[in-house]
Amino acid sequence: MIFLFEEHPYDFKFLKKVIGHGEGELKYRSKSGFNTETTKDGVKINGVGYCFYNGQPVFVLPKVFLDENGKKAFGEEIDPKGEDCFGNQKEEDLSISGIQRKFFSSISLWLYSAIDKYNKNSDSKKDNGVATPPQSESRNFKKNDRYATLLDIMSSMELFYKKNQSLFVFVAKNKHSGNHKINWQRTVNKKIPFIQDGVPIYMDLVKKAKVFDLDDRLLVLYFSAMRFIQDKFGYTMPQSEFYQPLKMNEMERLLENERGLRELKKIKYKYFEDRLLKLYNIMEAFFRWGACYKNKNNNVQEYLIANSFNNVFEAMIDELIGDPEAAKLKKNSDGKIIDHLYKEKSLIFASENSEQIWHIGDSKYYQDPNDIKGQSIAKQFTYAKNVIQDFFSPEYVDNENNNVNVENNFYDSPEKNHHGIRYRDKLTEGYSVTPNFFIRGDLPDYNDNPSQYEDDYFCATDNERNNLIAEVKDSDEFYDDDEKCNKNIKKQLWKNRNRHFKNRLFDRDTLLLQVYNVNFLYVLKAYTSKYSGLREEFKTNARKMFRDNFLKLLDEKYVFWAVWPKKDSFADAHNYKEAEELFVNKHFRTLAGKIFKPHDVQCLILALERDSSNPADSSRCYDEDLFSKINQDCEYFHITPNDIFPINIANLPEATFTDNEIEAFNEWFFAYPVKRDVLEFKGIGRTHKLPRTINGRKLTGAILGDCDIERIGIQKSPLDEYYYLPCKE
């Protein structure tokens, strides 16, 4: 097998030999289907995928496997002439170990399956950038018109082996059924009985022991074919300890002149069991392929190539994290198309299923500094603006048939795209924070550790295994070609956040952006897995991480308070709701863009940006004199946007509170005040979780409070001695 790399420059003569590259134009489509481009450094392959050319399988791996300089892969220097571990070498000269070969075999099959799946699921196969041979002859293999390639057959062979480990025992039992029955005639004739009370007792019975049917022709051919593929082309294939495979020259003979197909036809009548019939079809496809392979005058023409692999990676990520129901919203009216869009619980104190917000993502299958500056950032902010604008479009706002909660701009109609979404709070005119992110393909650095090749995701350390999806590190930098200097990624994104006003988190135009690196092989395996559980696990983990890390960003950059209007200041109000409206109206210009009212919590959330100009005191924030303007009309205490003690903590029993441990329900705050030391004593979050209800009132799931003493010190309040368990109205 030959492994090449996308966009790496190779010698012209080498590519002519292995993929059929030709002379002439700068841009050329090789005989094997790959698009190539001639540069001053050599010939580059512009595509990812598989071809079988000149009697040899060739796989072009994505450029995500190259180092940052594009000259090494898996710690090895890539020779433009192919004279290295990724080149066209004989089996006895291979410098890669068996473990490495198995790893590369897995990669190639995963990539092939990913491209094949993308091609089949693509809405428009003409424009999806996938190239296959112009062949429509049906092979009765996968019930479609595409020719069954060597990798199709290999993948089916491997999957069949994994799913049917018991088949070989079944064949033995089926063929030798009844073999353990006693042959009394032969026992009487040949064995001497023991006589007891005139009754003969035979201690040594004549019977036939069951054995594996080591001569079953179909199974022998199956394991022989897998051994042939391994020895001939270098792919690691399953082997059996019971069945002796045919020698290489015997398999070569069966592949000539369709001898193997004729032999299969002779034994077809012997098999009726479904699994054996499926195996028969796989072997028939193999010998059909082999007949073309051995026909020197009509060499095998097979390839499956993604000329724009970024589209395949985008499709992989979208299936793993996206929402199918968001398909219509992804195509914006200005012509832009969003990569990933899904609904998830809002960031600001939303209880389970109470209110949601769109999470907006853009995927890049390899790391490029241009992704985190300039045009890429501007486009990503535009995606978010377009989604928000669609939410407030006349189709929703002016349509009388929509079931709209006017108080909160909350769409309840299940058949509408924005069902369950809540962007704006009508009372404060504040906007919910919109999560925005890039997600880039990544691989762990090569460290010359053999265990990397033994791991499915090329991970050598526990830290790498625990960070298959991870936000970029605080220290991560990129080289800015424009300014000729290194820049910190996180600081650059914060500096270039979208905003119209300073210190207004809950403003429509305040948009923040994060960057995540995801293990490319993890995505590849989850996308191609036959089991949906791996995809669901990826989706759950990824969405939780995106939300948690965005909350962490808010916690780092802003200070939050829960705010209630004072009863005494608004004595004319008939209830809390009226008092809240009077408070907001009185201080609207002071609080515009800085407050937001969650749907299920009876309080206002105030957020002020930290003052980064005063590094000596990281707890200081902008506009601290704001409290001097509102202090006489409200009560407030420090909170964090994170769920300090979430209700839904798996495998923990619910805590119970006595009348002495929990104070009387506060009707004005609509919450239970609980002293800090009580919750610490109960071990909430460690040994117990919060109950879902207290005295018949349902908790929202997000406790109000803050554990950061330094942050609390900014504006100390007597309420800071308590946590508050908010309940639904």
N, C-alpha and C positions, 0 to 999 in steps of 0.2 A: 504494500500500500504506500502511496505517496501523499504526504501532507504538505500543502502550500498555504500561503497566507495572503489574505486580501490586501491589495495595495502595497505589497512589498515588491521592490524591483528585482526581477530575475533576468538571467542571461537569455538572449533570444533563442539560441540553439537548444537550450534545455527545455524551454516551454514549447518549442516546435516539436520536440520528441514526446513530451508527456501530455500535452493538451491540444496539439495540432495548431499552434500559433503560426500565422503566415506573414509574409512580407507585404510591404506596400503602405497602406494608410496608417496614420498615427493611431487611429481607433479602429480596431479590427475584431470581428467575431470569429473566434477560433472554431475549428471543426468539431470540437467537443461541446460547443455551446457557450463558453465563457466569453464575455466581453473583455478585451485587453486594450491597453493604452501604452504607447511607446513614449518614454521620457528620456531625459539625458542620463538618468541613473540606470535605466533598464526598462524592461517591459513589466507593467503592473497589471494584475488581474482585478477587474472591477466587478466583483461578484463573490458570492459565498455558495458553496454547494458541492455536488458530487457529479463526477462523470466517469465513464469507463472507456478508456482510449488506449489503443495500441496494446491491448491485452492486459491492461493494468488499471485497477481502480485508483482514482485520484480524488482527493478531497481538499477543497480550499476553505480554510478556517477563517472566521471573522477577525478583523484587525484588533479586536478587544484582547486577543491573546498576545499581541506584540507589546514590548516594553515601550516606555515613553519616547524613546528615540527611534522606534520602529525597526531596530536591527536585531533584536533578540526575541526568542520565544521559549518559554520554559527553561530559562537560563542558558540556552544554547545560541551561539551566533548562527544566523541563517546565511548559508552560502548561496550566492546568486546562481551558481551552477548546480545546486541540488546535491552536492557531495557532503551530506551531513545526515543526522538522524532523521530528518524529515524528507530526505531525498529518495531517489530510486535506487535502492540497494538490494542486493541479494540477501536471502534469509540468513545465511551464515555470516554475513558481514554487518548485520544490523548492530548499531551501537546502543540502541535502546533496550531496556530490560523487558522481561515478560510483563511486569507490573505496568510499565509505561505503555506497552502495546495494548494491554487491556483497557487502560484509561483512554487512549486515543480511539480505540474501537467504540467505546461508549459514547465519546464526544461525537464521533461521526454519525452514529445511529440516531442520537438525540437531535442533532442539527438537521439531518435528513428528514426525520419525522416532523420536526417543527416546520420546515419549509413545505413539506407535503400537506400538513394540516392547514397551514396558512393558505396554500393554493386552493384547497378544496373548500375552505370557508369564505374565501374572498368573494365579495359582491360582484366585482368585475375582473374576470380572469385575464382580460385583454390588457388591462392597465396596472396589474399588480406587480409587474417586474419579474415574474417567475417564468423561466424558460424550460420547456420540455421538448423532446423530439416530436416531429410532426408524424406521429404514428397513431392509428386508431384501431389497430387489430386487437380484438378482444382476446384475452388470455384466460378468461374464466378464473381469475385469481382473486382480485379484490372487488369483483363485480363493478368495475368501471372500465373505461376504454384505455386507460394508460397502461403502457407496457410494464410488465413486472420486472423491475431492475434487480441487480444483484443485492442491493441493500434492502429492497422490499422483501426478498426471499430470506436474507439473513435475519432481518427483524422478526419475521414470522416464525422462523426456526427457533430463535431464542425465546420468544414469547410462548411458543408451544411447549418448549422444554420446561419453562418456569411453571406453567399452569398444569402440566400433566405428569408430575413426578410419579404418580401411582400407576400410570399407564402400563409400564413394563411389567409390574407385578400382575396387573389385570390380564395381560396377554398370557403370562405363565399360567394363571389360574384358569383362564378360559380354555386354553389349548389342552391343559392336563386335568380338566375337571373329571372327577371320579377316579383319579390315579391312586388315591389313598384307600380305596375300597379293597377289602380282603378277597384274594383269589382262593376260595376254599378248595377247589379241585386240586390245585397245585400244592396247597398246604398239606392236604391229606396224603397226596402221592409222595411228597418229598420230605416232609417233616415227621419226626417221631414225637408222639404225644406223651404226656405224663398222665398216668391212670390214677384216678382217685375215686374210691367207692364205685368202681366200674365205669366211671365217666372219663372219656379222654379229654385232656386239657392241653391245648397247643400253646406253648409259650413263645414260639418263634413263628410268626405269621408271614406268609408270602404276600407282599404288596409292593407297589411301585412308588418311590418317593418323588415328590414334585421338585422340579428344577426350572430355572429360567429357560425360556425358549431362546437360546442364544443364536439360533439359525433363522429366526423370523426375518424374512427378506426385506420387508418394508423398513423395519427398525434398523437393520444393518445398513441399508442404503441411506437412511436418515443420518446416522452417526458418521457414516463414511463421507457424506456430502459436507458435513460440518468440519470434519478433519481436513478434507480437501480444501475448503475455503481458508482454513487457518494456515495450512502449510503453503498454499499457493499464493495467497494474497496478504497474509500477515494479520488478518483479523482474529481476535481471540473468540473462540466459539466453545459452547458447552461440549463436554466429552463424557462418555459413559465408562464405568468400571466393569460393566458386564459384557458389552457388545464389542467385538473386535472389528474395527473398521477395515475396509478394503484398502489395499495398497494404492499408492498414487498412480501407478501405471494402469491398474485395473479401472480406476475412476476415469482416467483419461480415455481409455478405450470405450467406456460406457457413454461418454459425452460425444463421441464421434458418430456421425451418421444416425443419430437418434436411437442408438442402441438402448440407452437407458429408458427412453419412452416405450420402446417395444417390450422391454422386460417388465415395466410397470403394468402394461396392459395384460400380461400373462397372469399376474397375481391379483388383479383388481377384484376378481370374483370372490376372493377369500375374506374380504373385509366388509363388515356391515355396521360395526359400532361407530357412532358419530365421530369420536375423537380420531379413530384410525382413518376414517374417510377424509377428515380435515387434513391429517398428515399426508395422506395420499395426494391431495390437491397441492399441498406445498411442494412435495417431491416432484410432482408433474411439472410445476412451474420451474423448479430448479433445472430439470433435464431439458425443458424447452429453452431456457436461458443458455444452458451449457451447449446445446446443439448450435445456437447462433455463435457462441464464443469460439467453438472449435472450427467453425466454417471460415476459413482464411479469406475466402473471396468476398465474404459479406460479414465483416466484423461487426460486433455488437455496437450499436449506436444507442447509448442511454445516458441521460443526464437529467438532473433536477437542480436548477440553479436559481438563486435569488439575486438578481442584479442590483436590487436596492434592499439590502438586508435590514436597514433601519426600519423599513415598513414591517418586516417580520417581527423584529424586536418590539415594535409598538403594539402589534397585534397580540404578542405574548403577554406583555404587561397589562394590556387592556382586558384580556380574558381573566387575568389573575386578580385584578383589583377593581375593574370598572363595573358599571351597571348597564346591562343591555337596554333598560328603559330610557337611558340618556342619549340614545343614538341620534334622535332628532335634534337635540340641543347642541350636539357636538359640531354640527355644521352651522357656522355663524352667518348672518346676513351680509357681512362684509367680505365673505369668501374664505375666511380663516376656518380651519378645522382643528378642534381641540383633540388632543391625543386621548386623555383619560378624564372621565367625569363620573362621580358617584356621590350618592347621598350618605351622609353620616351625621351622627349627633353633633349639634352645635358645640362650639368651644366654650361659650360663656354660660356656665351653670345650667346646662340643659339636663333634665332627667331623661331616663330611658324612654325613647319613642315619643317624647313630648314635642320636640322641635328639631329640625334637621337643617343642614346647610350643604351646599354643593362643595365638594373638594375637587380641585382642578389640578391636573398633573400633565407634565410633558416629559416624554422619554427620549433618552439618547443612549444608543447601545454601546458607546465607548466614550471615554472621557476626553473632552475638548474644552480648552480654556474659553473659547468663544461662547460656550453654553452659559457662562455665568457673568457675562458682561454685554453691554450694548444692546444689539438688536434682539437677542434671545430673551433678555429680561423684559424689554419693552413689549415684545409679542406676548409673553406670558401674562403680563398685567392686562393687556388688551383682551385676552381670553376671559379673564375674570370680569372685566367691565361689560363684555358682551353678554355673559350669563346673567349678571345682575340686571342689565337693561332688558333682557328678554323676560325676566321675572316681572318687571314693571311695564311691560308692553301693553298696548290697548287690548290685545287678545285676552289678557287676564284682568287688567284693572277695570276696563270699561264694559266687559261682558257681563250682563245681568244674570246669565245662566250659571256663572261660576259660583260655587259655594265658598265664599270668602269670609274669613273672620276679619271684619273691617277694623276692629280695634288693634289688631296686630299684623295686618297684611299676611295672614296665615292661610294658605290654600288647603282646604280640606277635601277637595274633589279628587277621588282616586284615579279617575281617568285622565287627569291632567298631568303634564310633565313635572310641574312643581308641587305636586301633592306632598304635604308634610314639611315643605320648606318655609322658613321664616327669615327674611333678610332684615326688615325694618321694624322697629318698635314705634308705634304711632305716638305714644305718650311723649317720649324723649326725642323722637326723630333720630335716634341713634341706629346704626347699622351693625348687624352681627359681623364678627370677624370672619373673613373668607380665607380658608387655607389654600395656599398656592405652592406648588413644589415641582422641582425637576427630579427625575429618577434616572440614574446612569448605570450602565453595565460596568462591572468591575470584577477583577480577579485578585486573589491574594498574591503578594509578591513571591517570586520563586526563591526558595531558600536552600536548595540542594538537599532536601529532606525526603527520603523515599516514601514516607508516610503520606506526603501530599498526593502521590499518585494512587494510593490506596483509598483515599477519601473521594466520595462522589463529587464534592464541590471544591477539590484541590485545596482543602484546608489542612494546615499542619498543626495548628494550635487550638486550644479551647476557646480563646478569644475570637478567632476567626470563625469558628463554628457557631458561636453565640451572636455573631454580628453578620449574619447572612444578608440582612437588610440593616443599614445603619446610616444615620445622618453623618455628613462630613465632620471630621474632627475639628476641634477648636483651633488646632495648629495647621490645618490644611491650607496650602497656598497654591496659587497658579501664577505663571509668568505672563505679565501683560505686555504683549508686543508693542502696543501703542505707546506706553509710557516707559518701556524697557526696565521693568522692575517687578519684583515679586509682591503679590498682594494676598492678604488673608481672605479666604473665601467668605467666611461668615461676616467679617467686618465690611467687605465689599457689598454684600447683599443688603445689609442693614443700612449702609450709607446710601444705596440706590433704591431704597424702598419708595413706593409710589405714595405721594401725599400732596394735598393742597394746603393744609394747615399744620403747624407744629402741634404736637401734644394732643391730637384728636384721634384716639384709637378707634372710636365708634363712628367714624366718618366714612361715607360711601367711597371716597377716593383714597383712603388709607389702606394700602395693600402690601402685605409682607410675603417674602419668598424664601423657601428653604431648598436645600439640595441633599439628595440621598444617593448613596451607592448601594447597589444590590448585586449580590454574587451572580454573575452571568449564568453559571452552570446550574445554580439553584432555580433560576427562572426557567431555564431550558428543560430541566427534568420535570418541574411541576407542570409546565405547559404540555409536555408530551406524555405525561404519565397516563396509564390506562385507568388509574384510580382517581376519582374526583376528590377523595379525602385530602390528598396532597395539595390540590389547588385551593380547597377551602381553608386548609391550614395556612397557606401562604396569604390568602386574602385577609383572614382574621388577624394574623400577625402584622401584616403590612399596614392595614388600616389603623390598628391600635397604635402602632409606632408613629405614624404620621400625625395622629391626633395628639398623642402624649408629648411628642417633641415640639409640636406647635404651642401647646400649653406651656411647656418648659421655656420656649422663647418668650412668650408673653410674661412669664414670671420673672425672667431675667431683665426684661426691658421696661416693665411697667410695675407700678405699685397699685394694688386694688383695695377698695373699701366697699363694704355693704353700708348703705345709707337708708335711713328711715326718717320721714318728717316727724317733728315733735308734735304731740297732741296739743300742748299748750300754745304753740305758735299758730296753730290753725284750728282754734276752738270752734269756729263757725262751720267747719266741715262736718257732715253727717256721718261719715265713715272714713276708713283709711284711704280708700280709693280717691275720694274727693280731696283729702289732705295731700295726697301724693301729687295730684294734678295742680293744686295751688302752689305747692313747693316748686315743682318743675317750672311752672309759668313764671313765678317770681324770679327765679334764678336762671332762666333759660339762656340768656346771653353768656353768663358765666360758665354754664355747664354744657353748652352745645358741643357735641362730638365727644364729650368726656364721660357721659353717663348712658346707661342702657338698662332697660327693664327686661329680665328674663321672663319667659312665658309662665313658668310654674312657681316662681319665688316671689313672695311679697316683700320686695325691697328693690332698691335701685343699686346698680353696680357702677362705681366710680373708678376710673383708671387714669392715672397720671404717669407720664413718661419719666424714667429716671434721668437725673442730670449727669450726663456723661462728661460734662466739662469740669466736674469736680471729682476726680478719681480718688482723692483722699477720703471721700465719704460716699461710697457707692449707694448708700441708702437714700440719699437726697434726690428729690424729684423736682421737675419744673412746676411752676405755678403753685407753690406751697401757700402763698397768701390767699389762695382760693378759699381755704377754710375760714379765714377771717370774715369772708363775705357770707358764708352759708352756715357758720357754726351755730348761730343763735336759732336757726330754724330746723336743725336735724340732729339726729344721733348717728354715730358711725363707728365701725371698728374694722380692723384689718382682716383681709381674707386673701386667699390665693386661688387662682383659677383652677388649680388641680383639685381633684376629688381627694381630700385628705383621708377620709375614712369611707370609701365607697361601700354601698350596700352589697353589690354583687361581687363578693370575694368567694371564690370556690372553696368548698370543703371546710369552711369555718362555721361553727354553730352561731346562731343569733344570740346577742347579749340580751339580758333582761335588766330592767331598772326598777328599783323600789321607789316608793314615794319620797324617801329621804335622799335618793341619789339624783333624781331629776326634778327640776323645779316646775312650778305650775306653767301651763301653756300660756304663752304670751299672745293674746289675741291681736295686739297691734302689730307685732313682728310676724305673727302667724308662724311661730316656731317654738320649740322647746329649748330653753336655756339650760345648758349643762356645764358645770364647772370643769375646767381643764383636768384637774387631778382625778375626777371621777372616770373620765374616758381613758386616762392613762392607766388607772387601776383596773379597769375592765379589759385592758389589753385589746382595744379595738384596732383592727388591722393586723394584729399579730396572732391572738388566740381566739378572738371572737369578731364577728362582723355586726354592723348596725342592724337592728330589726327593720323589717319593711313597714311596720306600723307601730305606733305607740298610742295606747288608749283609743284605738279605732281610727286614728288619723294616719294617713299614708305619707311616709317621708318621700322627698323628691329624689334622694339618692346622692345629692351633692351637699356635703356639710359646709357650713359657713364658719370660717375661722382661719387662723394663720399660726404656724409654729415658729416663724422667724422672728426672734426677739429683736434683732437689729432693725428689721423693717417696722415692727410695731412701735419702735422708739421714735419714728418720724413724727407721728401724731398719736400720742398716747391717749387711750380712752378707757374708762372704767369697764366698758363692755368687752375689752380685750381679755379679761379674766375668764371669759366664757367661750364655749363653742355654741353654735346655734344649729339645731336640727330643723331645717325648714320643711313645712308640710304643704301639700297641695290644697288649694282653696276649694 
